[in-house]
Amino acid sequence: MTASRSQVSCFVIAVVISGLSVSCRASETDNYRVETEGIDRIARAFRDRESDVVVEASGTVERVLSDDLQFPRHQRFILRIAPNHTLLVAHNIDLAPRVPVEPGRRVAFRGEYEWNDQGGVVHWTHHDPENRRDGGWIEIDGKRYR
């Protein structure tokens, strides 16, 4: 018995859709792994009082603070990355655009972690204007600010 052209087409479409579904799940798993590793890395840096650690993770905006207006100016907000861990994000708005953050919004970031006794600070969430290092970013609703 031979398959008709339409049966073959349906089979091919089903295989492609199945592959896309697996690919999407793999991507979601990869994103979860990167986020979990980033939060774990921040927790270790906090515990060990480390600084100058490049991290990539995400969290939920808990509070938006007033800008630090001393040069270079920074947009500041508190991000909850785990049930018992918050950190301050200090985003340089002289080098990068302001991020539209508000309490409750989910934010992903890449930057440099600096230890303090309140959970730490993440800065360098922008491009490096001198191209000496990989830059950081803040992502909200699929848009990256660097």
Summary of the structure (lengths in Angstrom):
residues: 146
radius of gyration: 20.5
end to end distance: 59.5
largest distance: 78.5
contacts: 402
relative contact order: 0.15
helix: 29%
strand: 34%
